[in-house]
Amino acid sequence: MSTTNTSGRRKTAVARIYLGAGSGNITVNGKDYKEYFPTLPLQYIVTQSLAVSESLASFDVKVNVHGGGVKGQAEAVRLAIAKALVELDPEAKPALRAKGLMTRDSRMVERKKPGRRKARRRFQFSKR
């Protein structure tokens, strides 16, 4: 089996993954994913696509991720892995879609507007 590469995005984070046959190793930016994502919820997010498709120990994943924060990066990795699994096995798509793992979350930070302190926050007003 050759290596499959896909990308996933969330907010401003972009993850490129290379998925190949292996024993379940996940490497993120040259580190083990448990070292890169130290908390259990983030580790769960990264491995969620593999767990749903029941192929946790049958693929090695090499990830390059940049931009955004750690949560956005973890969710970008999750989407990229799900897309790669569907590319290899189209029958896994219904299970992944049922869990919401095939949909790109397109929510982004709203831009700051002129004359405001933030995107929607107005300046404090007092009549005195």
Summary of the structure (lengths in Angstrom):
residues: 128
radius of gyration: 18.2
end to end distance: 74.3
largest distance: 74.3
contacts: 351
relative contact order: 0.21
helix: 35%
strand: 23%
